[in-house]
Amino acid sequence: QPYPLRVESGQLISIPYTVELNDIPIHIVQHHRSSELFERGKDHFDTLYKEGAKSARIMAIATHPYITGVPHRIGYFDKLLKYLKSHESILFATGSEILDWYNSVAAD
């Protein structure tokens, strides 16, 4: 059973996040090809999609307009989004929307 972290007011929530799908390490630090975010994102998603048949999964993708939004990378990001959208039972949500969903099911 999880133990809540005590805070002075409100609540502290951590949403799953990985640097594995962050364009700063992928392109700026590791200097991967422009297609890397698509390839890595697709492989990441495929695993979570299979696991998600039993329980919900969150896939966080961190992108920055000055990195992924440049002409030689944006097409791969568009391709990744199209791939994700081609699957059933997928929800695109902001952090606050994820928190609202979590709070609604945690109350059950």
C-alpha positions as CSV (number, residue, x, y, z in Angstrom):
1,Q,0.0,0.0,0.0
2,P,1.5,3.4,-1.0
3,Y,2.2,6.0,1.6
4,P,1.2,9.6,0.8
5,L,3.9,12.3,0.9
6,R,2.8,14.8,3.5
7,V,2.8,18.4,2.3
8,E,1.9,21.6,4.2
9,S,-1.1,22.3,1.9
10,G,-2.7,20.7,-1.1
11,Q,-1.3,17.6,-2.6
12,L,1.9,16.7,-4.5
13,I,1.3,14.6,-7.6
14,S,3.9,13.1,-9.9
15,I,3.0,12.2,-13.4
16,P,5.1,9.6,-15.2
17,Y,7.8,11.3,-17.3
18,T,10.9,10.1,-19.0
19,V,13.9,11.8,-20.6
20,E,13.9,8.9,-23.2
21,L,11.2,10.8,-25.1
22,N,12.6,14.3,-24.6
23,D,13.9,16.1,-27.6
24,I,16.7,17.8,-25.7
25,P,18.7,14.7,-24.8
26,I,17.7,13.0,-28.1
27,H,18.8,15.7,-30.5
28,I,20.9,18.2,-28.5
29,V,22.9,16.0,-26.2
30,Q,23.0,12.6,-28.0
31,H,22.9,14.1,-31.5
32,H,20.6,11.4,-32.9
33,R,19.2,11.7,-36.5
34,S,15.9,13.6,-37.0
35,S,13.9,10.4,-37.2
36,E,14.9,9.2,-33.7
37,L,12.0,10.8,-31.8
38,F,9.6,9.0,-34.2
39,E,11.3,5.6,-34.0
40,R,11.8,5.8,-30.2
41,G,8.3,7.1,-29.7
42,K,6.7,4.4,-31.8
43,D,8.6,1.6,-30.0
44,H,7.7,3.1,-26.6
45,F,4.1,3.5,-27.5
46,D,3.8,-0.1,-28.9
47,T,5.0,-1.5,-25.6
48,L,2.7,0.7,-23.5
49,Y,-0.3,0.0,-25.8
50,K,0.1,-3.7,-25.2
51,E,0.4,-3.2,-21.4
52,G,-2.5,-0.8,-21.5
53,A,-4.9,-3.6,-22.3
54,K,-4.9,-4.5,-18.6
55,S,-4.5,-1.0,-17.0
56,A,-4.0,2.6,-18.1
57,R,-0.6,3.8,-19.2
58,I,0.8,7.3,-19.6
59,M,3.3,8.2,-22.4
60,A,4.9,11.6,-21.9
61,I,6.6,13.3,-24.9
62,A,8.6,16.4,-24.2
63,T,9.3,18.6,-27.2
64,H,10.4,22.2,-27.7
65,P,9.5,24.3,-30.7
66,Y,13.1,25.4,-31.3
67,I,14.2,21.7,-31.4
68,T,11.4,19.5,-32.8
69,G,9.6,22.4,-34.5
70,V,12.5,22.9,-37.0
71,P,11.8,21.9,-40.7
72,H,14.0,18.8,-40.7
73,R,12.4,17.3,-37.6
74,I,8.7,18.5,-37.5
75,G,7.6,15.9,-40.1
76,Y,8.8,13.1,-37.9
77,F,6.8,14.5,-34.9
78,D,3.7,14.8,-37.2
79,K,4.3,11.2,-38.3
80,L,4.5,10.0,-34.6
81,L,1.2,11.8,-33.7
82,K,-0.5,10.3,-36.7
83,Y,0.7,6.9,-35.7
84,L,-0.6,7.3,-32.1
85,K,-3.9,8.6,-33.3
86,S,-4.4,5.6,-35.6
87,H,-4.9,3.4,-32.5
88,E,-8.2,2.9,-30.6
89,S,-8.7,3.9,-27.0
90,I,-6.0,6.6,-27.0
91,L,-6.5,9.8,-25.1
92,F,-4.3,12.9,-25.6
93,A,-4.4,14.9,-22.3
94,T,-2.6,17.7,-20.5
95,G,-1.1,17.1,-17.0
96,S,-4.1,18.7,-15.3
97,E,-6.5,16.5,-17.3
98,I,-4.5,13.4,-16.2
99,L,-4.7,14.6,-12.6
100,D,-8.5,15.0,-12.9
101,W,-8.8,11.5,-14.3
102,Y,-6.6,10.1,-11.6
103,N,-8.5,11.8,-8.8
104,S,-11.8,10.5,-10.3
105,V,-10.6,6.9,-10.3
106,A,-8.7,7.1,-7.1
107,A,-11.8,8.1,-5.3
108,D,-13.6,4.9,-6.3
